[in-house]
Amino acid sequence: MTTPLTTFPPLIAITILLFLVSVDALGGSSAATLAVVYGSATTICTITAQQPTQQIQCWTNGQILPPILPNTSFDAVAGGRDTLCAIRSGGFSLLCWNTTFTPKRIYNHGTSPLTSLSIGNTQICSLRNNTAICWRGNNFSSARERNSNNNNLQFRIISSGLRFSCGVLEISNRVFCWGDDETISISIQTEFANYSMMNIVVGGNHACGMNNSGFVICRGNNDNQQLNVPNNFAYEYRPLMALGENHSCAIRRLNRTVVCWGEIGSNYTNITDGISFEFIVAGLNFTCGLTTSNLSVICWGPGWPNRYYTTGTELPFLSRSLPGPCVETPCECNLYPQSESLCSGNGHICRPCDVPTSIPPISPPSLSPPPVINRPSSPSRRLRRGLLAFAIVGSVGGFAGICTMIYCLWTGVCFGKKKIHNSVQPTITSNNAAQQSSSSPPSRSSTLRRQTSILMRRQRSGTSSKHADRAEEFFFSDLVAATNNFSLGHKLGAGSFGVVYKGKLPDGREVAIKRSESGPRTKKFQEKETAFDSELVFLSRLHHKHLVRLVGYCEEGDERLLVYEFMKNGALYDHLHDKNNVEKSSSFLNSWKIRIKISLDAARGIEYLHNYAVPPIIHRDIKSSNILLDANWIARVSDFGLSLLGPEDDHDYRPTKAAGTVGYIDPEYYGLNVLTAKSDVYGLGVVLLELLTGKRAIFKTGENGGSPINLVDYAVPAIMAGELAKILDPRVGPPESNESEAVELVAYTAMHCVHLESKDRPTMTDIVANLERALALCDESHGSVYSGPISIVSD
């Protein structure tokens, strides 16, 4: 042993939270190399980088202390009330110091290393072989007795706070708490009882953690709004957070900047604006973080002693600090840049995995309710204002729409402006009159012809045929014969520009044939010609598993027909809303896993249009009747009659006359005529709500009629209030344990998709990632999905 650390100051206050290792939760591990110790003089300690020996360096009272045990290397440090502890390199020994005894070795074992360290008010706890060991404030035995079914407690992570500690159980992913205050530890454990968690972090009288759907969940005392997580959506934050007595902080996953709420809150956000951090730790009423740029330490908050340094100023440590322990084992995720140099040749540093299986989060929306199903909560003031604005805009729009309809019927002028046509659901399209002035926006017809010309130039050269290299050409007589002269018995439904029939070609292939409408009105405004050209141009160059494949076309005289592969199981809309299907209790879609799989299929098809088609394509009419199901129940997006080329840049907004379907059309697009790829996102969000609730995009409130209501207005408030269970489709039945998380993730994804402002909606890539995560959660369920002979084909 060494001489006492006489320069270590007397300590009388408390530090909150130190977390060291997250095993299995993220597929890797991370360790804290920064500690906060509280007292009459605040002390900050780190482990030095780029030194042969990984020493502990401390700052206190405006001074840098001599290195602690300068010839000993350490992996991690943690601070608490009157206490600093450190794990020696390799994890086989734990040393602690305080103001009443010399450095004391409280653990030493040559074959069982410690894998985490957590210190709170009176607790010193660690993990060894995933079993918790506590040396002080140990009420672990009594906690185990009151949980008789948890005799063999194995943890993946633990954390300590003011009066209690918590951990996440390795097998069940549930939260288990213990401590000096049994009342609060039992209360916190109970509040987390229904959640499957990746991690848990303990503060004063509250705790936060990330559940397996990527949402941050906070429970406990909320006197200072320390539970009100801002922008709380899937994987917005990195899993490891820092909690003080009355505040909480987290690091954004994408740019690694810090967000705090509660006592610190927004008053201190300007201090850390634009600064990225590797990790953060919290004191009683301030937070410190290790910066990414130069591995220096910055502290801020009302409790930070500004008499020494201006708030937010870097502490003057002699050496840079390690961003993690130096290890010899391979990294499961990312190797920290220049880790060999930082470890001075003694191993390397593994950067923690941000999310399981590298699934990215959905983009930041301003709608951000707590991700809970059973928790009754009130929406924030911002959300209430957003919903009120949505209601006002909707009311004004509804009144204006009624007036417009009356005016149209009275004058007839709307036949040249906007047209409603039926494609299972009413659809809004737009065409400009032929007499449009040169200063007006281009008509859909001229726009599409210009796009068609661009596409033709981008295709292979060397042919003068209008439709060469794109699709098979059929004789009209063959298609007449295939559909028995387009008889009603062969009719399947209606598309964007005509009626769809089932047909059988002479070679035996079953196909779907869309025949354009006839009549002077259609010809006058070239609806038939432009929609035909649109589908032919787009589908002939698009080849994706989740897009309906174009087989061929027919163009004879005034006849315009398109031939598609036949989708045996029809439209998603029919399975959800057609009476013949609704009344079948054994419907294949009465499974949450199947519904999530179908939503993922459709999302992948739209993602292809937005991200991989060159140039990108905006569908403009995403709805459940345009999502078709093949013989293997694989969903495919169909009907490209209203599609347009999208902007090369996400921010290249395009003013264009609104088109789409009532109930699915993007309110921002319809009201402002501003088209972006996020308009398709809104339509998909409505489809997700249909799959969750089983209700139409516009439906009647009562069984025998009633006022029509928009599905978004019906579903979003319930999701925000944590009452998702009340609106789920009863035909499917309550979700199983793992399915409940999946359904919850789909619900919050859908809610963000239908945000009023397009800038706050996620991208299709983010949506696909969340739906993939949701489907993976379903696969973890032990329930049977379907007992029939149909197989689910996955990518």
Residue, then its C-alpha position, 0 to 999 in steps of 0.5 A: m500500500t502507499t501513503p495516504l492521499t493527504t491532498f485529497p480534500p474533505l468531501i461532504a456532498i454526493t456524486i450521482l451515477l457512474f456507469l462502466v460496462s454495458v455487456d451484451a446490451l449493445g454488443g460491446s462494452s464501455a468504461a468511464t474514465l472520468a469521475v466526479v467527487y463532491g465536497s467542500a471542494t469539487t474534484i474531477c478525476t480522469i485517466t491519462a492518455q498517451q502515457p506508458t502508465q495510465q495514471i489517475q489525474c485529479w483537479t480540485n480547488g483550481q489545482i492539479l493534484p499529483p498523480i495518484l499511485p503514479n506507477t499503477s495503471f487503471d482502467a476506470v474511475a468512479g466518484g461518490r460521497d467522500t469516495l474515489c474508487a478505481i479499477r486497476s488494469g485488467g479488472f482484478s483489483l479495486l482501490c478506494w480513497n476517502t478522507t478517513f483512511t489511506p488508499k484501501r484495496i477492497y477487492n482483489h481476485g486473480t481470476s474473476p475481474l470486475t466488469s463495472l463500477s458504480i458509486g452513489n451516496t453510500q453505495i459502492c457496487s460492481l459486477r463480477n461475472n454479471t453478479a452484483i457485489c456491493w461493499r457499502g450500502n448493501n441492502f442487496s440481500s433484502a431486495r433479493e428476498r422480496n423478489s423470491n423469483n430472482n434468486n440468481l440475479q445476473f446483470r448486464i449493467i448496474s447504476s447507483g444514485l443518491r439512495f438506491s441502485c438499479g440494474v438490468l437483468e441479463i435474461s429478462n431485460r427487466v429493472f431490479c433495484w435495491g438500496d437504503d431507501e426501500t420505498i423508492s427502490i421498490s417504486i422505481q422497480t415497479e414503474f419499470a416493470n413492464y419495460s424491456m430495457m437495454n440499460i438503466v441510469v440512476g439519479g436523485n429520486h429518479a432513473c432513466g434508461m433506454n428500452n429495446s425499442g430505442f426510446v428513453i424512459c424516465r421514472g420517479n420524481n419529476d418535480n423539476q421535469q427531470l423525466n420530460v425527455p425532449n425529442n424522445f424518439a427511437y435511437e435519438y440518444r446514445p444509451l448511456m446518460a448522466l443523471g444528477e439530483n434534479h436533472s438528466c442529460a444524454i448525448r445525441r447519437l448522430n452528432r454527439t452533442v449533449v441535451c439536458w433537461g430538468e434543473i439544468g435544462s435549456n438555460y445551459t444549452n448554449i455552453t455546449d452548443g456544437i461540442s461533441f462528447e465521448f461520454i458524460v458524468a453528472g454531479l449533484n447539480f452539474t455535468c461534466g463531459l469528455t470532448t471528442s475534439n481534443l479529449s479535454v474535460i468541460c463542466w457546466g451547470p448551476g453547481w459548477p464552481n465558477r470561482y475557478y473557471t468560467t462555466g464551460t471552460e476546459l479543465p487544465f489537466l496536464s494530459r489528455s484523458l482516455p475516452g475508454p479503457c485500453v483492452e486487448t480483446p477485439c472490438e465488437c463495434n468500432l475501434y476508437p481512432q488513434s487508440e493505439s497512440l492513446c493507449s501508448g501501445n498497451g492495447h486499444i480502445c473500443r468505441p461503444c455500439d450506439v444501437p443494437t445491430s446498427i439500426p439508425p433512428i428516425s429523424p428528429p421530429s418536434l412531436s416527442p411523447p414519452p414512449v409508453i403504452n400504459r402510462p397516462s401522461s399529458p402532452s407537453r405544451r408544445l404538443r398541445r399547441g401543435l395539435l391545436a394548430f392542426a385542429i385549427v388548420g383542419s377546421v379551416g381547410g374543411f370549411a374551405g373545402i365545403c365552400t369550394m365544392i359548392y362553388c365547383l358544383w355551381t360554376g363548373v370551373c373546377f373541372g379544369k382545376k382539381k378532379i376527384h377520382n375513385s381508386v377504392q378511395p377518393t383521390i385528388t389530382s390536379n391539371n391546369a387548363a390549356q389556357q394557363s398563362s406562361s407565368s403560371p406553374p407548368s401543368r402536370s401534363s407538360t411536367l410529365r412529358r418533360q420528365t419522360s424526355i429526361l428519362m428517355r435521354r438517360q436510357r440506353s441510346g441506339t433506338s428510336s422506338k418510343h418504348a424500346d427496352r422497357a416492356e413487352e408490347f401486346f395487341f389489343s385483341d390479345l388483351v380483350a381475349a385475356t379478360n373476356n372482353f373486359s367483363l365485370g367478372h374479371k374486374l379487380g378494382a380501379g387505378s389512377f387512370g382506369v379499371v384493373y382486370k384480371g387476365k390470362l395471356p395465351d402463354g398461361r401467365e396470369v396478369a392484371i390489366k389496367r385499361s384507361e378510362s374513356g370519355p371526352r373529359t379524360k381526353k380533354f385534360q390528357e389524364k389518360e395519356t399522362a398517367f399512362d406515360s407516367e406508369l410506363v416510364f417509371l415502371s419500365r425502369l424500376h425493378h425491386k422486390h417490393l414494387v409491382r412489376l410491369v409486364g407490358y403495355c398496349e397502345e392502339g388508337d385511343e386505347r392505353l393499357l398496362v399489363y402487370e404481374f398478378m398479385k394473388n392476394g389483392a390489396l392491403y385495403d381489402h384485407l383491412h376494410d372489406k366486409n368479406n375479409v373483416e368478418k373472417s376471424s382467421s384472416f392471415l393479417n390477424s397477426w402483429k408480426i404479419r402486419i409489421k412485415i407488410s409495412l416493412d415490405a412497403a417501406r422498402g419499396i418506397e425507400y427504393l424510389h426515394n434513395y436508389a432510383v436515379p433520379p429519385i421518384i415521389h409516388r404521390d399516392i401512397k395508400s393501402s389500396n396501392i399496396l398489393l400482396d402477392a401469393n407469398w404475402i409479400a407487399r408491393v407498391s403499385d400505381f405510379g400514375l401520379s408519380l413525379l421525379g423527385p428532387e436530387d436534394d432533400h431540400d429542393y422543394r418543388p411547388t406543384k399542384a396537389a395530388g393524392t388521396v383524401g385521408y392520405i395526402d400530406p396536409e403541407y403539400y395540399g395546403l402549400n403545393v410544396l412537394t417533397a419525398k416526405s409527402d410519401v412518408y405521410g401517406l405511409g404513416v397513415v397506412l401504418l395507423e391503418l395496420l395498427t387500428g384496422k380503421r380506414a383513413i377516413f371513417k365514421t365514429g359509430e357503427n350505424g353512421g356518425s360524423p366522419i373522422n380522420l384516422v390521424d386525428y383519432a390515433v395520434p392523441a391516443i399514442m401521445a397519451g400512452e393509450l395505444a392499447k385502446i386503439l389497437d385492432p381487436r381482430v388481432g388481439p393483444p400483442e404478446s410480450n415482445e410484440s408489444e414493444a414492436v407494436e409500440l415502435v411502429a406506433y411512434t414511427a407512424m406518429h412521426c410520419v404524420h407530423l404536420e410539418s414535413k421537415d419533422r418527419p423521418t426519412m424512408t431509410d429511418i422508417v425502414a430501420n425502425l420497422e426492421r427493429a420492430l420485426a426483429l422484436c416479433d421474432e423474439s416472441h415465442g408465440s405462433v404467428y400463423s399455422g396455415p400453409i403460407s410461407i413468409v418470404s424474407d429478403 
